[in-house]
């Protein structure tokens, strides 16, 4: 029995690794081609290659549930094509036992997913985003153009065009309001460096607004009064989906305490936390396919079915999350609904297959 379990696991694991390699290579090539339009004197092909290499793990992490689903379909499908699955069942091995062996193989991807999401993706994606922003146009960043990042401290609203991980801010703008939400001052700095525990601004333009006049002054240097540090800036500089699970939870709680919402970060937290469970749900659907409608089809049809189901599942998760926040069902339930539906579908298919 152990040999049969090991054979099923090795077949599924090898298929998953093969699918991961193929999809990773395709993703790398497509991402690199997308960067070719941005090439310029300060952002060369080597820079684009470096950026795509740093950002690839984040995209691979998003594809882990689909990769596991397709890999399970390919692995079990290969056994079914060679009549090995029929022989295994004829030897007295139940469908339940085969499912457990497949889940053991899929559990490796669950562990890989957690490690990637917590320790690998956040740092690499932060470095990649910062590198690309600066390389594409330092002048644009210093002139405060582009989307930028926002941060609030009390009545101050800060905007940074670009943030470097080593403690350099580009295109800094600070809007300060009074308690009646009237603009009091507007300050812009070309750049700010974190030195000796404080932010030193360069080429500062300060505009002070009063009911009677507006006073504009320019200085070469200035100090930014803020509690932000380079360590805390990693929260500001990252999208919720690129943060670690523990960071998402702590930052969402911090935003709630400050009265700044935090639902977007809580939504990303539950999505990442439930990703291993959603992987199990998709694998269950894949197993039900092998014993049901995809039992006697070609490998190409199995792979196409896996890609289709994985894409539909991802679209549903990405849409249901924001919709759930709008209708008020909460971040947890918004992420849990597609997982539960997948489990119900998989169990129903397995029972129907017999």
Number of C-alpha atoms within 10 A of each C-alpha: 11 8 8 13 18 15 14 24 23 16 21 29 22 16 23 26 15 15 21 20 14 13 15 18 13 12 16 20 13 12 19 18 14 12 17 14 8 13 15 12 10 12 19 16 16 10 17 23 17 15 23 23 15 19 20 19 20 18 17 20 21 16 18 21 28 24 28 31 29 29 27 33 28 26 22 25 31 19 20 21 15 10 11 15 22 13 13 18 13 10 10 10 16 11 18 10 14 20 16 15 21 26 21 18 23 25 17 12 22 22 12 14 23 18 14 17 24 17 13 17 24 25 17 19 22 22 21 18 19 18 21 18 19 20 20 19 15 17 14 16 25 21 16 22 14 13 11 18 17 14 15 15 12 10 15 18 15 18 22 27 26 28 29 20 16 11 15 17 26 27 24 27 22 20 17 21 17 12 8 6 9 13 16 17 19 18 19 24 28 21 25 26 19 18 10 7 10 16 23 19 23 19 15 21 18 18 17 15 17 12 7 6 8 11 11 13 10 14 12 11 14 16 14 17 9 11 10 16 13 19 10 10 17 19 17 18 24 19 16 21 20 23 28 23 23 12 17 24 18 13 18 22 18 14 14 12 11 13 9 12 14 18 17 17 24 22 26 25 26 20 22 25 19 15 21 21 18 23 26 23 24 27 28 25 25 29 27 26 22 23 21 16 12 19 18 14 13 12 17 10 12 23 19 12 18 26 16 14 18 22 15 12 19 17 11 14 19 14 12 19 24 18 15 18 17 10 9 11 12 17 23 19 18 24 27 18 15 18 22 15 12 20 19 15 16 21 17 14 20 21 11 11 15 10
